[in-house]
Amino acid sequence: MMNQQLRAVVRGMPKAELHIHIEGSLEPELIFALAERNGVALAYESVEQLRSAYAFTDLQSFLDIYYAGASVLLKEQDFYDMTRAYLARAEADNVLHTEIFFDPQTHTARGVAMADVINGIYRACQDSPVSATLILCFLRHLSEEDAFATLEQALPYRDKFIGIGLDSSEVGNPPEKFSRVFARCRELGLHLVAHAGEEGPPAYIRTALDDLKVERIDHGVRCLEDAELTARLAREQIALTVCPLSNTKLRVFDQMHDHNLAELLAAGLLVTVNSDDPAYFGGYMNDNYDAIFEALPLELDHARQLSRNGFVAAFLPQAQKDALLARVDAYFAPHFPTN
């Protein structure tokens, strides 16, 4: 049971969020407001009815309602308003830096212009006091050809995103399906990440590293099923962007007490805590931290480690990273007076 002092320290500590799908931050209230603004008919009669539909049994049942929610995003201002709302929540949770995933194929397939998607999100980031950068994700249930086409559409806005990710339905869509397009993104100097080892097997983590040459693994919680892979992740300090509330909501773990985050840390892995799709999975950063510190054997030193890990794993210039880590150390200094 987390005591009130530890809760206050964890809630107030500096944080980096490295695994947030901006479309997954779209709260039901904003979905309804944008639907009304854009004349979009929804299959739900009220905010309450929509929120009650957030009962998922697996990744696919979540994705079905996730894509329905995204249907209200049509204009640049919609993407701006969605991103601004997320960044306000992030700031309230003491997030100092965030690297935001976005899924252009979800929108361009509906006739939304790539410029409206990227410019709306980017403009909101520029207007926020939170440091925020963008990572363009390919939908893995679609073809590699579609990913290539999406990349070409996005390249005129190359200055507005720092990396490439891979998300959507993991099972049956192994990382190597996107080998060529990731090789092209590597040539372009983009940072590379991929979802692997959430619903998919540990082998997907290895392929993401060896075939796609990713720098971080999104989720990765199933790595412990493979001792050799776990040792490699620890040795190479490949960050895992773990999303605790998401993992329990999608039944990767039945309940938070079953989550392996403490074991991942004990194995020497560079674990970070993130919210994934907070509107759908029950909470933003502090909600995720509350949940793990309440359910797992985590103490003050784990809090400091997780806070530091987020900035260590961030795609930031070293000077900015060092400055943020110094803020973490200064924050925790009163709690570790002998260090």
ZANUDO-837934 format. One line per 5 residues: for each residue x, y, z of N, C-alpha, C, O. Coordinates in steps of 0.05 Angstrom, whole numbers. Last residue first. Layout:
REM residues N
X Y Z X Y Z X Y Z X Y Z ~ ...
***
This chain:
REM residues 339
461 213 -3 473 208 -30 491 231 -38 503 231 -59 ~ 435 225 43 461 214 46 475 210 19 499 204 19 ~ 384 244 29 403 263 40 432 252 42 451 267 43 ~ 339 237 -8 362 219 -7 386 235 5 405 240 -9 ~ 302 276 -9 292 250 0 315 229 2 311 208 13
327 321 -30 319 322 -2 310 295 9 309 291 33 ~ 336 301 -85 358 305 -66 349 306 -37 362 294 -19 ~ 296 299 -122 298 277 -104 319 281 -82 319 266 -62 ~ 304 348 -150 277 342 -138 280 320 -116 268 322 -95 ~ 355 341 -170 350 363 -150 323 358 -135 321 363 -112
347 300 -205 365 296 -183 360 317 -161 360 311 -137 ~ 313 325 -242 304 301 -228 321 298 -203 310 293 -181 ~ 346 365 -261 321 373 -247 310 349 -231 300 352 -209 ~ 384 335 -286 392 350 -263 368 360 -247 369 361 -222 ~ 354 316 -328 363 297 -308 372 311 -282 369 301 -260
350 364 -356 326 352 -345 333 331 -324 319 330 -303 ~ 403 372 -371 389 393 -355 364 381 -342 358 388 -319 ~ 413 327 -403 428 331 -378 414 351 -359 413 348 -335 ~ 378 338 -446 374 314 -429 388 317 -402 377 311 -381 ~ 403 383 -467 375 385 -456 369 362 -438 356 365 -417
452 360 -482 451 383 -463 424 386 -451 421 391 -427 ~ 437 321 -520 449 313 -494 447 336 -474 443 330 -450 ~ 372 326 -549 400 333 -549 412 329 -521 398 333 -501 ~ 329 268 -543 335 296 -539 365 301 -542 381 283 -538 ~ 291 221 -538 306 230 -561 310 260 -560 296 276 -573
296 188 -474 284 208 -492 303 214 -515 327 213 -513 ~ 319 157 -436 310 143 -460 299 163 -481 294 155 -504 ~ 330 193 -395 352 178 -407 344 167 -434 360 167 -453 ~ 278 206 -381 294 226 -394 319 214 -407 328 223 -428 ~ 259 158 -358 244 171 -380 261 191 -395 259 193 -420
296 147 -318 295 130 -342 281 144 -365 289 142 -388 ~ 284 183 -276 308 187 -292 307 171 -318 315 182 -339 ~ 235 160 -259 236 188 -268 260 193 -285 258 205 -307 ~ 253 109 -244 234 112 -266 233 140 -277 231 144 -301 ~ 287 123 -201 298 109 -224 279 112 -248 288 117 -271
252 148 -165 274 163 -176 285 150 -201 291 163 -221 ~ 219 103 -155 208 127 -166 230 144 -179 227 153 -202 ~ 255 68 -131 244 61 -157 232 85 -171 234 89 -195 ~ 264 94 -84 287 92 -102 277 83 -130 289 91 -150 ~ 214 89 -59 223 116 -67 246 114 -87 247 129 -106
186 27 -85 193 46 -64 204 72 -76 203 76 -101 ~ 142 -26 -100 159 -4 -109 162 16 -87 143 22 -72 ~ 111 -78 -109 130 -72 -88 151 -51 -97 174 -57 -101 ~ 46 -55 -134 71 -69 -136 91 -61 -114 87 -40 -101 ~ 0 -23 -126 -3 -52 -130 23 -68 -128 23 -92 -122
14 30 -120 -6 19 -102 -5 -12 -103 -8 -25 -82 ~ 48 39 -161 59 42 -134 40 31 -114 48 23 -92 ~ 14 32 -205 36 13 -201 47 15 -173 55 -5 -161 ~ -25 73 -198 -33 45 -200 -10 26 -194 -13 6 -180 ~ 4 121 -198 -11 114 -174 -17 84 -174 -14 70 -154
24 119 -251 42 117 -229 28 109 -203 37 92 -188 ~ -25 125 -279 -8 101 -283 11 97 -260 15 75 -250 ~ -40 175 -261 -57 152 -256 -42 126 -259 -46 107 -244 ~ 1 207 -281 -1 203 -252 -19 180 -245 -15 166 -224 ~ -11 202 -338 14 193 -326 12 188 -296 20 166 -286
-80 182 -344 -56 195 -355 -32 187 -337 -33 166 -324 ~ -130 129 -352 -114 150 -339 -89 159 -353 -78 145 -370 ~ -161 90 -377 -166 96 -349 -146 115 -336 -145 117 -312 ~ -158 80 -431 -147 60 -412 -148 68 -383 -136 54 -366 ~ -177 121 -462 -190 95 -464 -182 76 -442 -197 57 -435
-146 164 -453 -175 168 -452 -190 142 -451 -212 140 -441 ~ -92 144 -460 -103 150 -433 -133 154 -432 -146 147 -411 ~ -58 103 -488 -83 115 -498 -100 123 -474 -119 109 -467 ~ 0 110 -459 -10 96 -483 -34 110 -496 -30 128 -512 ~ 27 127 -413 -2 124 -412 -15 112 -436 -38 103 -435
87 101 -380 73 117 -400 44 111 -400 35 91 -387 ~ 152 91 -355 123 89 -350 109 110 -368 118 133 -370 ~ 209 51 -374 196 77 -371 166 72 -367 155 52 -376 ~ 268 13 -360 238 14 -361 229 43 -357 239 58 -340 ~ 318 -16 -377 312 13 -377 282 16 -382 273 22 -404
331 -72 -333 322 -60 -358 315 -31 -355 308 -21 -333 ~ 348 -103 -290 366 -83 -300 357 -69 -326 374 -57 -340 ~ 312 -135 -267 329 -148 -287 348 -128 -300 364 -135 -318 ~ 282 -101 -237 301 -118 -222 321 -131 -242 343 -138 -234 ~ 249 -81 -277 269 -63 -264 290 -80 -250 314 -73 -252
219 -127 -286 234 -115 -308 256 -97 -297 279 -97 -306 ~ 194 -134 -237 214 -154 -246 231 -143 -269 255 -149 -271 ~ 161 -90 -237 181 -92 -217 203 -112 -225 227 -108 -219 ~ 127 -103 -281 145 -79 -282 167 -81 -261 190 -74 -267 ~ 90 -144 -290 118 -151 -285 137 -127 -285 162 -131 -288
27 -149 -256 45 -135 -275 74 -141 -268 81 -143 -245 ~ -9 -168 -219 5 -188 -236 26 -175 -255 41 -189 -267 ~ -33 -124 -197 -15 -140 -180 1 -160 -196 22 -169 -186 ~ -67 -108 -238 -41 -94 -235 -22 -109 -216 2 -107 -220 ~ -91 -166 -274 -94 -144 -255 -67 -132 -249 -46 -144 -255
-77 -195 -320 -105 -195 -310 -110 -172 -291 -132 -160 -292 ~ -41 -168 -373 -40 -178 -346 -69 -176 -335 -83 -156 -340 ~ -66 -160 -420 -38 -171 -422 -31 -182 -394 -18 -203 -392 ~ -116 -137 -420 -113 -164 -410 -86 -177 -416 -83 -201 -417 ~ -123 -84 -429 -124 -102 -453 -117 -131 -445 -113 -148 -463
-118 -63 -378 -143 -59 -392 -146 -78 -416 -168 -87 -422 ~ -65 -76 -367 -86 -90 -352 -113 -87 -366 -129 -105 -366 ~ -37 -44 -404 -32 -73 -403 -54 -88 -387 -60 -111 -395 ~ -56 7 -392 -62 -5 -418 -59 -35 -416 -76 -50 -426 ~ -31 14 -343 -60 13 -344 -70 1 -370 -90 -13 -371
26 12 -360 14 -7 -341 -17 -8 -343 -28 -30 -344 ~ 67 11 -409 42 25 -404 24 8 -386 8 -8 -396 ~ 136 22 -424 115 5 -412 91 22 -405 93 45 -396 ~ 182 23 -466 162 43 -459 137 28 -449 119 21 -465 ~ 247 5 -454 220 -6 -458 201 16 -449 202 26 -426
311 18 -484 289 27 -467 263 12 -475 258 6 -498 ~ 368 -19 -479 346 -12 -498 321 -6 -481 312 -22 -465 ~ 418 -32 -457 401 -11 -446 382 0 -467 379 24 -471 ~ 448 -76 -469 448 -54 -489 431 -29 -480 431 -9 -493 ~ 436 -107 -424 464 -101 -432 465 -77 -450 482 -59 -446
380 -112 -426 394 -100 -402 422 -90 -410 430 -68 -403 ~ 373 -138 -474 360 -112 -470 373 -97 -446 376 -73 -447 ~ 402 -186 -463 411 -167 -484 399 -139 -480 413 -119 -482 ~ 371 -209 -423 399 -202 -417 409 -182 -438 424 -163 -431 ~ 324 -218 -452 324 -200 -429 352 -190 -422 356 -167 -417
343 -256 -489 333 -230 -499 333 -209 -476 342 -186 -480 ~ 353 -298 -454 375 -287 -471 368 -259 -481 384 -241 -480 ~ 302 -309 -433 324 -300 -415 346 -287 -431 358 -267 -422 ~ 240 -295 -449 264 -303 -463 288 -292 -448 294 -268 -449 ~ 200 -274 -420 196 -302 -428 221 -313 -442 223 -337 -447
211 -221 -415 220 -239 -393 216 -268 -399 226 -285 -386 ~ 186 -195 -457 214 -202 -460 223 -222 -439 242 -238 -444 ~ 135 -175 -453 138 -204 -455 167 -213 -458 172 -237 -462 ~ 138 -120 -454 135 -133 -428 138 -164 -429 144 -176 -409 ~ 141 -85 -496 163 -103 -491 161 -120 -467 180 -133 -459
125 -22 -506 114 -44 -490 137 -62 -482 153 -56 -464 ~ 170 -7 -555 145 2 -543 130 -22 -532 124 -41 -546 ~ 238 -2 -553 216 -20 -556 192 -10 -541 193 -4 -517 ~ 284 39 -589 268 34 -565 247 14 -573 239 11 -596 ~ 310 37 -638 325 47 -615 311 42 -588 323 42 -567
309 -14 -689 296 6 -672 314 13 -648 331 -3 -640 ~ 321 -46 -734 342 -29 -721 330 -7 -704 340 15 -704 ~ 291 -83 -760 283 -55 -763 303 -36 -751 303 -12 -757 ~ 322 -128 -746 313 -124 -773 306 -94 -778 314 -83 -798 ~ 336 -126 -692 355 -136 -712 348 -128 -740 365 -122 -757
291 -104 -664 318 -95 -659 337 -101 -683 352 -84 -692 ~ 248 -133 -684 247 -104 -685 275 -92 -681 282 -72 -694 ~ 265 -185 -671 263 -176 -699 263 -146 -702 275 -135 -720 ~ 260 -183 -615 286 -188 -627 286 -179 -657 306 -167 -666 ~ 205 -175 -611 223 -155 -600 251 -158 -613 263 -138 -621
184 -221 -633 179 -195 -647 198 -173 -636 205 -155 -651 ~ 198 -259 -596 212 -259 -621 208 -233 -637 225 -225 -652 ~ 160 -253 -555 186 -241 -551 202 -240 -578 219 -222 -581 ~ 96 -244 -591 116 -259 -576 143 -244 -573 147 -224 -586 ~ 43 -194 -582 61 -210 -598 83 -223 -581 87 -215 -558
23 -161 -544 8 -185 -550 25 -205 -567 21 -229 -565 ~ 79 -141 -536 55 -135 -519 37 -159 -522 35 -176 -504 ~ 124 -145 -569 123 -159 -544 102 -150 -525 105 -150 -500 ~ 126 -79 -596 133 -107 -598 132 -120 -570 138 -107 -550 ~ 125 -20 -632 111 -36 -613 119 -65 -617 120 -75 -640
187 15 -645 165 -3 -654 152 -16 -630 165 -23 -610 ~ 227 69 -672 216 54 -650 194 35 -661 185 39 -684 ~ 279 112 -694 261 89 -700 253 75 -674 269 69 -657 ~ 293 177 -719 293 158 -697 273 136 -703 252 141 -715 ~ 318 190 -785 296 190 -766 301 170 -743 312 149 -747
352 192 -828 361 202 -803 339 204 -781 343 219 -762 ~ 340 169 -876 331 197 -872 339 209 -846 335 232 -840 ~ 356 117 -867 372 134 -886 365 163 -882 382 181 -886 ~ 312 102 -836 339 103 -823 357 121 -840 373 137 -830 ~ 273 100 -874 271 120 -852 298 124 -838 305 146 -829
291 56 -904 289 83 -916 288 105 -895 301 125 -898 ~ 284 16 -866 311 22 -876 312 49 -889 332 64 -886 ~ 229 18 -861 245 26 -838 274 32 -846 287 50 -836 ~ 216 -3 -910 208 25 -904 224 35 -880 230 59 -879 ~ 237 -55 -906 247 -37 -927 240 -8 -920 257 10 -924
209 -80 -862 239 -77 -863 248 -56 -882 265 -39 -875 ~ 158 -93 -847 164 -65 -853 194 -60 -856 203 -37 -851 ~ 155 -145 -833 137 -137 -854 144 -109 -864 137 -101 -886 ~ 185 -151 -787 199 -153 -813 182 -147 -837 192 -143 -859 ~ 147 -149 -744 163 -125 -752 175 -127 -780 176 -107 -794
85 -183 -762 112 -182 -750 127 -158 -760 122 -147 -781 ~ 25 -191 -753 39 -169 -768 66 -165 -756 71 -145 -743 ~ 3 -228 -720 1 -232 -748 14 -211 -766 14 -213 -790 ~ -8 -180 -670 -9 -209 -677 -14 -212 -707 -33 -201 -718 ~ -15 -123 -669 12 -136 -669 11 -165 -679 27 -173 -696
-49 -70 -695 -52 -99 -689 -25 -113 -691 -14 -116 -713 ~ -12 -9 -680 -36 -24 -688 -33 -54 -682 -16 -62 -666 ~ 54 14 -700 33 7 -681 10 -7 -694 12 -16 -716 ~ 117 41 -703 100 19 -715 80 11 -694 87 1 -673 ~ 148 105 -718 140 82 -701 123 62 -717 117 67 -740
199 152 -728 180 135 -740 174 112 -720 192 101 -708 ~ 215 222 -711 219 193 -712 196 179 -726 175 191 -733 ~ 206 276 -710 233 267 -705 238 237 -709 260 228 -710 ~ 172 326 -749 172 301 -734 200 290 -733 216 293 -751 ~ 179 373 -777 160 373 -755 157 347 -741 142 345 -721
211 369 -821 221 385 -799 203 384 -774 210 395 -753 ~ 179 342 -858 200 327 -844 211 342 -820 220 330 -800 ~ 139 353 -891 137 364 -864 158 351 -846 154 349 -822 ~ 147 327 -938 147 356 -939 146 369 -911 153 393 -908 ~ 138 272 -920 166 284 -922 166 314 -926 186 327 -916
88 251 -921 96 266 -897 122 280 -900 128 299 -885 ~ 83 223 -968 64 245 -963 74 263 -940 69 287 -939 ~ 122 185 -959 126 204 -981 108 229 -976 116 251 -981 ~ 97 156 -918 123 169 -913 127 191 -934 135 213 -927 ~ 53 135 -945 49 154 -923 74 169 -917 74 193 -912
78 101 -980 62 123 -991 58 144 -970 59 168 -975 ~ 101 64 -944 118 80 -961 103 105 -972 114 126 -972 ~ 53 43 -923 71 58 -905 90 75 -922 95 98 -915 ~ 33 18 -968 17 39 -956 35 56 -938 32 81 -937 ~ 72 -21 -972 69 -2 -994 53 22 -984 60 45 -991
63 -52 -928 87 -36 -928 85 -15 -950 96 7 -947 ~ -8 -49 -909 15 -59 -924 39 -41 -921 37 -17 -914 ~ -37 -51 -842 -37 -44 -870 -11 -53 -883 7 -63 -869 ~ -25 -65 -791 -45 -82 -805 -48 -74 -834 -61 -89 -850 ~ 9 -25 -774 21 -50 -783 1 -69 -795 9 -89 -808
13 41 -790 -6 21 -780 2 -6 -791 3 -10 -816 ~ 68 81 -769 55 66 -790 36 45 -777 43 34 -757 ~ 73 144 -737 71 115 -735 58 104 -760 38 115 -770 ~ 118 196 -722 97 186 -741 97 156 -741 118 143 -744 ~ 127 233 -666 136 208 -679 113 197 -696 91 191 -686
145 298 -644 126 280 -656 140 256 -669 162 258 -680 ~ 154 332 -579 162 325 -606 144 303 -617 129 290 -602 ~ 154 381 -529 138 360 -543 148 357 -572 151 376 -586 ~ 156 410 -466 173 402 -489 159 379 -503 154 358 -490 ~ 103 450 -445 115 423 -444 132 419 -469 122 424 -492
78 497 -457 102 499 -442 117 472 -439 140 471 -431 ~ 53 499 -525 53 488 -498 79 493 -484 100 494 -496 ~ 56 513 -578 42 532 -560 41 523 -531 31 537 -514 ~ 79 471 -603 94 496 -602 82 516 -582 96 533 -571 ~ 37 434 -601 62 429 -586 78 455 -583 90 460 -562
1 458 -635 -6 455 -607 19 450 -590 21 461 -568 ~ 29 451 -683 24 478 -673 16 478 -644 24 495 -629 ~ 29 395 -689 54 409 -685 49 437 -673 64 445 -655 ~ -25 383 -699 -12 372 -675 13 388 -668 18 395 -645 ~ -33 413 -746 -50 417 -723 -37 407 -697 -36 421 -677
5 393 -782 6 421 -773 -10 426 -748 -2 442 -731 ~ -11 339 -788 15 346 -777 15 374 -766 25 379 -744 ~ -65 344 -809 -58 326 -787 -32 336 -773 -32 341 -749 ~ -60 379 -852 -78 386 -829 -71 369 -805 -72 379 -782 ~ -25 352 -886 -17 378 -875 -34 385 -851 -24 396 -831
-55 308 -902 -32 304 -885 -23 330 -871 -16 330 -848 ~ -126 316 -901 -100 324 -913 -77 319 -892 -80 325 -869 ~ -172 264 -901 -160 286 -887 -132 292 -898 -117 273 -903 ~ -194 218 -924 -193 242 -940 -182 267 -926 -183 289 -937 ~ -188 174 -894 -215 186 -894 -216 212 -910 -235 227 -910
-136 163 -898 -154 143 -911 -183 154 -912 -199 145 -928 ~ -115 202 -866 -112 206 -895 -131 186 -910 -140 192 -931 ~ -125 178 -815 -139 203 -823 -138 207 -854 -158 214 -866 ~ -95 134 -807 -123 134 -796 -139 157 -807 -163 155 -809 ~ -46 150 -825 -62 134 -843 -91 132 -833 -109 128 -849
-22 179 -782 -34 194 -805 -52 177 -823 -72 187 -834 ~ -20 175 -719 -26 156 -740 -38 169 -764 -63 169 -766 ~ 31 195 -672 7 201 -687 5 182 -711 25 173 -721 ~ 62 200 -608 56 184 -632 31 195 -645 12 204 -632 ~ 104 247 -578 76 240 -584 75 224 -610 84 232 -631
140 253 -523 145 246 -551 119 233 -561 113 210 -554 ~ 150 304 -475 134 282 -485 140 278 -515 145 297 -530 ~ 172 332 -414 178 326 -442 161 302 -450 158 283 -436 ~ 150 339 -364 167 361 -375 173 357 -405 178 376 -419 ~ 94 327 -328 109 318 -352 124 342 -363 112 362 -371
61 339 -285 90 345 -283 106 331 -305 129 323 -300 ~ 8 335 -294 21 312 -283 51 315 -281 65 295 -276 ~ -3 382 -321 -14 379 -294 -2 355 -279 0 355 -255 ~ 20 369 -371 32 390 -354 22 388 -325 38 391 -306 ~ -17 331 -389 11 324 -384 24 344 -365 38 336 -347
-63 362 -395 -63 340 -376 -34 332 -369 -28 327 -345 ~ -44 396 -436 -52 408 -410 -53 387 -388 -45 392 -366 ~ -36 359 -476 -12 373 -465 -19 386 -438 -2 388 -420 ~ -89 344 -489 -70 325 -478 -47 339 -463 -40 331 -441 ~ -108 393 -510 -121 381 -486 -102 361 -473 -100 360 -448
-75 399 -555 -74 419 -533 -86 408 -507 -75 412 -485 ~ -92 357 -586 -65 357 -575 -62 377 -552 -49 371 -532 ~ -145 373 -597 -140 347 -585 -112 347 -571 -109 339 -548 ~ -137 421 -624 -152 421 -599 -147 395 -583 -145 395 -559 ~ -107 405 -669 -96 424 -650 -110 422 -623 -97 420 -602
-144 373 -695 -119 361 -685 -105 379 -665 -93 369 -646 ~ -181 412 -706 -189 389 -690 -164 376 -678 -164 369 -655 ~ -155 447 -740 -162 457 -713 -170 434 -695 -165 435 -671 ~ -151 417 -787 -127 423 -772 -134 432 -744 -120 424 -725 ~ -207 370 -789 -194 395 -796 -169 400 -778 -166 388 -757
-225 320 -770 -227 326 -798 -210 351 -807 -201 352 -829 ~ -242 274 -726 -220 291 -732 -218 296 -762 -211 278 -777 ~ -281 236 -718 -289 264 -715 -267 283 -721 -272 308 -722 ~ -257 186 -721 -272 195 -744 -281 224 -742 -288 236 -762 ~ -235 168 -674 -218 185 -691 -233 197 -715 -224 216 -728
-273 133 -656 -270 159 -643 -255 179 -660 -261 203 -660 ~ -264 90 -689 -290 104 -691 -288 131 -678 -299 150 -689 ~ -214 74 -672 -216 85 -699 -243 100 -703 -245 119 -718 ~ -229 56 -621 -208 77 -624 -211 90 -651 -211 115 -654 ~ -261 13 -630 -273 37 -619 -255 62 -621 -264 84 -623
-222 -22 -651 -247 -17 -665 -260 9 -656 -268 25 -672 ~ -182 -26 -613 -176 -11 -638 -202 -5 -653 -204 16 -666 ~ -207 -58 -573 -200 -30 -568 -197 -14 -594 -208 8 -597 ~ -209 -106 -599 -235 -93 -591 -230 -64 -583 -248 -48 -586 ~ -154 -115 -607 -171 -110 -630 -197 -97 -622 -207 -78 -635
-133 -125 -555 -124 -102 -570 -144 -95 -593 -149 -71 -598 ~ -190 -145 -513 -163 -149 -526 -157 -124 -542 -172 -105 -543 ~ -234 -128 -489 -225 -155 -482 -197 -161 -493 -183 -179 -484 ~ -257 -67 -460 -243 -82 -481 -234 -109 -471 -228 -113 -447 ~ -301 -21 -455 -296 -46 -441 -284 -65 -462 -297 -77 -478
-324 31 -467 -295 26 -464 -290 2 -447 -276 3 -426 ~ -376 43 -465 -368 24 -486 -338 17 -484 -329 0 -499 ~ -381 83 -430 -388 56 -420 -381 35 -440 -379 11 -434 ~ -371 127 -462 -351 118 -442 -356 90 -432 -338 75 -426 ~ -418 128 -492 -393 123 -505 -372 113 -485 -358 94 -490
-455 140 -452 -458 115 -467 -432 108 -482 -424 85 -483 ~ -436 190 -435 -437 168 -417 -438 141 -431 -425 122 -424 ~ -444 222 -480 -417 218 -470 -416 193 -452 -397 177 -454 ~ -495 191 -522 -486 209 -501 -457 203 -494 -446 182 -501 ~ -507 157 -563 -525 179 -558 -515 199 -538 -524 222 -537
-465 133 -615 -471 134 -586 -487 159 -581 -482 180 -592 ~ -446 135 -665 -464 112 -659 -472 112 -630 -486 93 -621 ~ -450 202 -693 -437 181 -677 -457 159 -671 -481 163 -671 ~ -440 242 -749 -459 226 -734 -444 204 -719 -429 189 -731 ~ -412 305 -754 -407 276 -756 -427 262 -738 -430 269 -715
-406 361 -757 -430 348 -768 -426 318 -772 -436 307 -792 ~ -366 387 -731 -360 377 -758 -384 363 -771 -382 354 -794 ~ -386 399 -681 -374 421 -697 -371 413 -726 -374 429 -744 ~ -402 349 -664 -422 369 -668 -411 392 -686 -425 401 -704 ~ -352 324 -660 -373 312 -678 -395 333 -684 -404 335 -707
-328 355 -622 -318 356 -649 -338 344 -669 -341 354 -691 ~ -359 341 -577 -357 369 -585 -348 371 -614 -359 387 -630 ~ -351 285 -574 -378 296 -580 -377 325 -589 -392 333 -606 ~ -295 285 -564 -306 271 -587 -334 282 -594 -339 287 -618 ~ -294 312 -515 -284 325 -539 -293 311 -564 -298 325 -585
-318 273 -483 -330 299 -484 -320 314 -509 -336 328 -522 ~ -284 228 -489 -311 227 -500 -323 255 -502 -338 260 -522 ~ -216 248 -507 -237 242 -487 -265 243 -500 -269 258 -519 ~ -163 226 -538 -187 240 -545 -210 231 -526 -221 209 -529 ~ -116 200 -535 -121 219 -513 -148 234 -517 -155 252 -502
-109 171 -580 -118 157 -556 -122 174 -532 -129 165 -510 ~ -84 206 -614 -113 199 -619 -125 184 -595 -149 185 -591 ~ -33 203 -593 -49 228 -589 -78 223 -594 -95 234 -581 ~ -5 156 -554 -18 159 -581 -38 182 -578 -57 181 -563 ~ 54 154 -521 27 166 -520 17 169 -549 29 183 -565
108 144 -495 90 125 -509 62 136 -504 47 127 -486 ~ 139 177 -464 150 168 -490 132 149 -506 140 140 -527 ~ 143 229 -420 125 209 -431 133 202 -460 134 220 -477 ~ 179 244 -362 179 244 -391 159 223 -400 159 201 -389 ~ 173 283 -302 168 259 -318 172 265 -347 169 288 -357
188 302 -235 190 307 -263 187 282 -279 198 261 -271 ~ 139 288 -182 166 285 -194 166 292 -224 145 288 -237 ~ 89 289 -158 103 315 -163 129 313 -178 140 333 -187 ~ 75 236 -152 58 254 -168 73 279 -176 69 290 -198 ~ 115 219 -118 113 207 -144 96 225 -162 103 230 -186
105 249 -71 131 251 -85 129 241 -114 139 254 -132 ~ 53 232 -59 58 260 -65 85 264 -80 86 279 -99 ~ 62 177 -48 44 186 -69 49 214 -78 50 220 -102 ~ 95 181 -3 106 170 -28 88 178 -52 99 185 -73 ~ 58 203 33 82 217 27 94 208 0 102 224 -17
18 163 36 11 190 25 36 206 17 36 221 -2 ~ 40 97 16 33 118 35 30 145 22 38 149 -1 ~ 13 43 -19 29 67 -21 20 87 1 -3 93 3 ~ 17 -24 0 0 0 0 18 25 0 36 28 17
***
